[in-house]
């Protein structure tokens, strides 16, 4: 790091010497008149530097406006001199390190020189010979070009010498663009006003700088509030989804068969939703509901959950309540109402008579109808199922048999094509399959985005 900072110091010194020589050659005694304008612009640059705004390591101040006016109304020589003087004063006041001070001085000589030469090249030696509209356009162009050069030099030096991420610097630049452009327009207006009011226009420049600082602080504050809100939203998402994922992992440790069955159903359900033409957000919603559809079983006692006997009526009634318990758990998460609805109804029958609501046909949420088919298929084919597994062909035949009564026939048809044509499968014995389907980090990121919409 120290070697990089030494390199920056050497390059900055060379840039300063080079620009100073060019500014000396381009200097004209007439550029320093009126002297009162030079002094006022210098004071304006120094004072406005003291009221700088910092955003993600990038310092912004109203001194840029004063320097652009110096480029336009005076010339490259005075503009460079004002840039050097204001940066030297800022270095002492801010107690910058030598490498940073040299880099700042070099930058404040480079872009004023380029801007001053641009004005002279486009307009000529006498700015009074140009019509006001054209001169305003030149000032606006110079402001934009030199501002971009200033940012590029600062960003490159910060990234190379101090490991400040370039994307972070670029975002700072973009955040400040609206305020900078507004200031550029006002600067052009002040330059025109100078022809009418003379040095008094610098007073207007002071007002513009105040407006610039206010606009910039406002935009930065809004941006920071947005970042803070985004961070808090993500933290809340991590907390709530973390708790829910912990429940799933706990279920996996307590009853690996049920947890892995849920991830298998999730994989099948997402693919069916995709084949049905649902958008990605709806696919995510159904996938999430499938992962959580048996979460209500965590409240069941081991004597029921792991029973290797026929359950009595009371125990069966407890089993039938697991969609209700699961939905209550899920609906506590803000924005997960549609997921909870799918969880609640995944044991309804297409012809009616299922549980817990006994609804039928299109009254059953589409996501729940998809889950029901995937659930039935996986229970029949999984080797860790509580039933003796059957072949995929036999399971598909059973699905066709109950299509229209227990299951939605359209979903069954799509499901069969998914298995036969796309070969979608899930390995209940593969830990990687389980973790990949759970996808906690992606789930947190998705939850932190705008809330899920119902399927």
C-alpha positions in Angstrom: 0.0 0.0 0.0 2.8 2.4 0.9 4.5 1.8 -2.5 1.2 2.7 -4.3 0.8 5.9 -2.3 4.4 6.8 -3.1 3.6 6.2 -6.8 0.6 8.5 -6.5 2.7 11.2 -4.9 5.3 11.0 -7.7 2.7 11.1 -10.4 0.8 13.9 -8.7 4.0 16.0 -8.5 4.7 15.4 -12.2 1.2 16.3 -13.1 1.3 19.5 -11.0 4.6 20.6 -12.6 3.4 19.8 -16.1 0.1 21.7 -15.7 1.9 24.6 -14.0 4.2 25.0 -16.9 1.4 24.8 -19.5 -0.6 27.3 -17.4 2.3 29.7 -17.3 2.8 29.5 -21.1 -0.9 30.0 -21.6 -1.1 32.9 -19.1 -2.1 36.3 -20.3 -1.8 39.4 -18.1 -5.3 40.5 -19.2 -6.7 37.3 -17.7 -6.1 38.7 -14.2 -8.5 41.6 -14.6 -10.5 42.6 -12.9 -8.4 41.6 -9.8 -11.5 41.9 -7.6 -13.1 39.0 -9.5 -10.0 36.9 -9.0 -10.0 37.6 -5.3 -13.8 37.0 -4.9 -13.7 33.7 -6.8 -10.7 32.6 -4.7 -12.5 33.4 -1.5 -15.6 31.6 -2.8 -13.6 28.5 -3.6 -11.9 28.4 -0.2 -15.0 29.0 1.9 -17.1 26.6 0.0 -14.4 23.9 0.4 -14.9 24.2 4.1 -18.6 23.2 3.7 -17.8 20.1 1.7 -20.2 17.1 1.5 -18.8 13.6 1.7 -20.5 10.6 0.1 -18.8 7.1 0.3 -15.4 8.6 0.5 -15.9 11.1 -2.3 -15.7 14.8 -1.2 -17.9 17.2 -3.1 -18.0 21.0 -2.6 -19.2 24.1 -4.2 -15.7 25.2 -5.0 -16.1 23.5 -8.4 -18.6 26.2 -9.4 -16.1 29.0 -8.5 -13.4 27.2 -10.5 -15.6 26.8 -13.6 -16.4 30.5 -13.4 -12.7 31.3 -13.2 -12.1 29.1 -16.3 -14.9 30.9 -18.2 -14.5 34.5 -17.1 -10.8 34.7 -16.5 -8.7 32.0 -18.2 -6.5 29.0 -17.6 -3.8 30.8 -15.6 -6.1 32.3 -12.9 -8.2 29.2 -12.8 -5.2 27.0 -12.1 -3.9 29.5 -9.5 -7.3 29.5 -7.7 -7.4 25.7 -7.8 -3.9 25.4 -6.3 -4.5 28.0 -3.6 -7.9 26.5 -2.5 -6.5 22.9 -2.5 -3.4 24.0 -0.5 -5.6 25.8 2.1 -7.9 22.7 2.2 -4.9 20.5 2.8 -3.8 22.5 5.8 -7.2 22.8 7.3 -8.1 19.1 6.7 -4.6 18.0 7.8 -4.3 15.7 4.8 -1.4 13.3 4.5 1.3 14.4 2.0 0.3 11.9 -0.7 -3.4 12.9 -0.5 -2.6 16.6 -0.5 -0.3 16.3 -3.5 -3.0 14.3 -5.3 -5.6 16.9 -4.5 -3.4 19.8 -5.7 -2.6 17.9 -8.9 -6.3 17.3 -9.6 -7.1 21.0 -8.9 -4.5 22.1 -11.4 -5.4 19.6 -14.1 -9.1 20.1 -14.7 -9.0 24.0 -14.3 -6.2 24.0 -17.0 -8.2 21.8 -19.3 -11.4 23.8 -18.8 -9.7 27.1 -19.3 -8.0 26.0 -22.5 -11.3 24.6 -23.7 -13.0 28.0 -23.3 -10.1 29.8 -25.0 -10.1 27.3 -27.9 -13.9 27.5 -28.4 -14.6 31.1 -27.6 -11.3 32.9 -28.3 -9.4 35.4 -26.2 -12.2 37.8 -25.8 -15.4 36.3 -24.3 -17.3 39.5 -25.0 -17.2 38.8 -28.7 -19.5 35.7 -28.3 -23.3 35.8 -28.0 -24.7 35.0 -24.6 -26.5 31.8 -25.5 -23.4 30.3 -27.1 -21.2 31.3 -24.2 -23.7 29.7 -21.7 -23.5 26.5 -23.8 -19.7 26.5 -23.6 -19.8 27.0 -19.9 -22.2 24.1 -19.5 -20.0 21.9 -21.7 -16.9 22.8 -19.7 -18.6 22.2 -16.4 -19.7 18.7 -17.5 -16.3 17.8 -19.1 -14.2 19.0 -16.2 -16.5 17.5 -13.6 -16.1 14.1 -15.3 -12.3 14.5 -15.5 -12.2 15.4 -11.8 -14.2 12.4 -10.8 -12.2 10.0 -13.1 -8.9 11.2 -11.6 -10.1 11.0 -8.0 -11.7 7.6 -8.5 -8.7 6.2 -10.2 -6.4 7.4 -7.5 -8.6 6.2 -4.7 -9.1 2.8 -6.2 -5.3 2.3 -6.9 -3.8 3.9 -3.8 -6.4 3.4 -1.1 -8.4 0.3 -2.3 -11.7 2.2 -2.5 -14.0 0.1 -4.7 -14.6 1.7 -8.1 -18.3 0.7 -8.2 -18.8 2.5 -4.9 -17.2 5.6 -6.3 -19.2 5.4 -9.5 -22.4 5.1 -7.4 -21.4 8.3 -5.5 -20.9 10.1 -8.8 -24.3 9.0 -10.1 -26.0 10.0 -6.9 -24.6 13.5 -7.2 -25.4 13.9 -10.9 -28.8 15.6 -10.6 -27.4 18.2 -8.2 -24.3 18.6 -10.3 -26.3 19.1 -13.5 -28.5 21.7 -11.8 -25.5 23.5 -10.6 -24.0 23.4 -14.1 -27.1 25.1 -15.5 -27.0 27.7 -12.7 -23.2 28.3 -13.4 -23.9 29.0 -17.0 -26.6 31.4 -16.0 -24.2 33.2 -13.6 -21.6 33.5 -16.4 -24.2 35.3 -18.6 -25.2 37.5 -15.6 -21.6 38.6 -15.2 -21.8 40.5 -18.5 -24.7 42.5 -17.1 -23.8 43.0 -13.5 -20.1 42.5 -13.4 -18.5 41.3 -10.2 -21.8 41.4 -8.4 -22.6 38.1 -10.2 -20.2 36.4 -7.7 -22.8 37.2 -5.0 -25.3 35.2 -7.0 -22.6 32.5 -7.3 -22.5 32.3 -3.5 -26.3 31.8 -3.4 -26.0 29.1 -6.1 -23.3 27.3 -4.0 -25.6 27.3 -1.0 -28.4 25.8 -3.2 -25.9 23.3 -4.6 -24.9 22.2 -1.1 -28.5 21.9 0.0 -29.5 19.9 -3.0 -26.5 17.6 -2.7 -27.0 17.0 1.0 -30.7 16.3 0.4 -30.0 13.8 -2.3 -27.3 12.1 -0.3 -29.5 11.9 2.8 -32.3 10.3 0.7 -29.8 7.8 -0.8 -28.5 6.9 2.6 -32.0 6.5 4.0 -32.7 4.2 1.1 -29.6 2.2 1.8 -30.5 2.0 5.5 -34.0 0.9 4.7 -32.6 -1.8 2.3 -30.2 -3.0 4.9 -32.9 -3.2 7.6 -35.2 -5.0 5.2 -32.5 -7.5 4.5 -31.8 -8.0 8.2 -35.5 -8.5 8.9 -35.6 -10.9 6.0 -32.6 -12.8 7.4 -34.1 -13.0 10.8 -37.6 -14.2 9.8 -36.4 -16.5 7.0 -33.6 -17.7 9.3 -36.1 -18.7 11.9 -38.3 -20.4 9.4 -35.3 -22.2 7.8 -34.2 -23.3 11.2 -37.6 -24.9 11.7 -37.2 -26.8 8.4 -33.7 -27.9 9.4 -35.0 -28.9 12.8 -37.7 -30.9 11.1 -34.9 -32.5 9.0 -33.0 -33.5 12.1 -36.2 -34.8 13.8 -37.8 -36.4 10.8 -35.5 -36.4 7.7 -38.1 -38.3 5.7 -40.7 -35.5 6.0 -38.1 -32.7 5.4 -36.6 -34.4 2.3 -40.1 -35.2 1.0 -40.9 -31.4 1.2 -37.8 -30.5 -0.8 -38.7 -33.1 -3.4 -42.2 -31.7 -3.7 -40.7 -28.3 -4.0 -38.6 -29.3 -7.0 -41.5 -31.0 -8.8 -43.9 -28.1 -8.0 -41.6 -25.4 -9.4 -41.1 -27.3 -12.6 -44.8 -27.9 -13.1 -45.5 -24.2 -12.4 -43.0 -23.3 -15.0 -44.5 -25.6 -17.6 -47.9 -24.1 -16.8 -46.6 -20.7 -17.8 -46.5 -19.1 -14.4 -44.0 -16.3 -14.0 -40.8 -16.6 -11.9 -42.3 -14.9 -8.9 -45.3 -17.3 -8.8 -42.9 -20.2 -9.3 -40.9 -19.0 -6.3 -44.1 -18.7 -4.3 -45.2 -22.3 -5.0 -41.7 -23.6 -4.4 -41.6 -21.9 -1.0 -45.0 -23.2 -0.1 -43.9 -26.7 -1.1 -40.9 -26.5 1.1 -43.1 -25.5 4.0 -46.2 -27.6 3.3 -45.6 -30.1 6.1 -44.0 -27.7 8.6 -47.1 -28.1 10.7 -46.0 -31.6 11.6 -43.4 -30.2 14.0 -46.2 -29.9 16.6 -47.0 -33.6 16.4 -45.8 -35.9 19.1 -43.3 -38.7 18.2 -46.0 -41.3 19.0 -48.0 -40.1 16.0 -45.2 -38.8 13.7 -43.2 -42.1 13.8 -46.1 -44.5 14.4 -45.6 -47.9 12.7 -49.2 -48.8 13.3 -52.6 -47.8 12.2 -53.6 -44.4 13.8 -56.8 -44.2 15.8 -59.5 -41.5 15.0 -58.2 -39.0 17.5 -54.6 -39.3 16.2 -55.8 -39.1 12.6 -57.6 -35.9 13.4 -54.4 -34.4 14.8 -52.6 -35.4 11.5 -55.3 -33.6 9.5 -54.6 -30.4 11.5 -51.0 -30.1 10.3 -52.0 -27.9 7.3 -53.7 -25.5 9.7 -50.7 -25.4 12.1 -48.4 -24.9 9.2 -50.4 -22.1 7.7 -50.5 -20.3 11.1 -46.7 -20.6 11.3 -46.1 -19.3 7.8 -48.6 -16.4 7.8 -46.7 -14.8 10.7 -44.1 -13.8 8.1 -45.0 -10.5 6.5 -46.0 -10.9 2.9 -46.3 -14.7 3.1 -50.1 -14.8 3.2 -50.3 -16.5 -0.3 -47.8 -19.1 0.8 -49.8 -19.8 3.9 -53.0 -20.2 1.8 -51.3 -22.9 -0.3 -50.0 -24.7 2.7 -53.5 -24.6 4.2 -55.2 -26.2 1.2 -52.7 -28.7 -0.1 -54.9 -31.6 1.2 -58.1 -30.5 -0.5 -59.6 -32.8 -3.1 -60.4 -31.6 -6.6 -64.0 -33.0 -6.4 -64.4 -31.7 -2.8 -64.4 -33.5 0.5 -60.8 -32.9 1.4 -59.5 -31.0 4.5 -59.4 -28.6 6.2 -62.0 -26.5 4.2 -63.6 -29.1 1.9 -63.4 -26.8 -1.1 -63.3 -28.0 -4.7 -62.1 -27.3 -8.2 -60.9 -23.7 -8.9 -61.7 -22.7 -5.4 -58.5 -24.5 -4.4 -55.5 -22.3 -5.1 -53.5 -23.4 -8.1 -50.4 -23.7 -6.1 -52.2 -26.1 -3.7 -53.4 -28.2 -6.6 -49.9 -28.4 -8.0 -48.5 -29.4 -4.5 -51.2 -32.0 -4.1 -50.1 -33.9 -7.3 -46.3 -33.6 -6.5 -47.0 -34.7 -2.9 -49.0 -37.7 -3.9 -46.3 -38.8 -6.5 -43.4 -38.4 -4.1 -45.1 -40.3 -1.2 -45.6 -43.2 -3.6 -42.1 -43.3 -5.1 -39.7 -42.2 -2.4 -37.7 -45.0 -0.9 -37.7 -43.4 2.5 -41.5 -43.0 2.5 -43.6 -44.6 5.2 -45.1 -46.7 2.4 -43.4 -49.3 0.3 -42.3 -47.4 -2.8 -43.7 -48.1 -6.2 -42.2 -47.5 -9.6 -42.5 -44.1 -11.4 -44.8 -45.8 -14.0 -47.1 -47.2 -11.4 -47.3 -43.9 -9.6 -48.1 -42.0 -12.8 -50.9 -44.6 -13.5 -52.3 -44.0 -10.0 -52.2 -40.2 -10.6 -54.2 -40.7 -13.9 -56.7 -42.9 -12.0 -57.5 -40.2 -9.4 -57.4 -37.3 -11.8 -60.7 -35.4 -11.6 -61.6 -36.7 -8.2 -58.6 -36.3 -5.9 -56.3 -34.3 -8.2 -56.6 -31.6 -10.8 -56.5 -33.4 -14.2 -54.7 -30.6 -16.0 -52.0 -30.5 -13.4 -51.7 -34.3 -13.6 -51.2 -34.2 -17.3 -48.4 -31.6 -17.1 -46.8 -33.5 -14.2 -46.7 -36.7 -16.3 -45.0 -34.8 -19.1 -42.5 -33.3 -16.7 -41.5 -36.8 -15.5 -41.5 -38.6 -18.8 -40.2 -35.8 -21.1 -37.9 -33.8 -18.8 -36.8 -36.5 -16.5 -37.1 -34.3 -13.4 -36.1 -36.3 -10.2 -35.0 -35.8 -6.6 -32.5 -37.9 -4.7 -33.7 -38.3 -1.1 -30.4 -39.7 -0.1 -28.3 -36.7 -1.4 -27.6 -34.0 1.1 -26.6 -31.6 -1.7 -30.1 -32.0 -3.3 -31.7 -31.1 0.0 -29.5 -28.0 0.6 -29.8 -26.8 -3.0 -33.5 -26.9 -2.9 -33.6 -25.1 0.5 -31.4 -22.3 -0.9 -31.5 -20.1 2.2 -29.4 -17.2 0.9 -31.5 -16.8 -2.3 -34.7 -17.0 -0.2 -33.5 -14.2 2.0 -32.7 -12.0 -1.1 -36.1 -12.8 -2.6 -37.9 -12.0 0.6 -36.1 -8.6 0.9 -37.5 -7.7 -2.6 -41.1 -6.5 -3.0 -43.6 -8.9 -1.5 -44.8 -12.1 -3.2 -48.0 -11.9 -5.2 -50.7 -14.6 -5.0 -50.7 -17.3 -7.7 
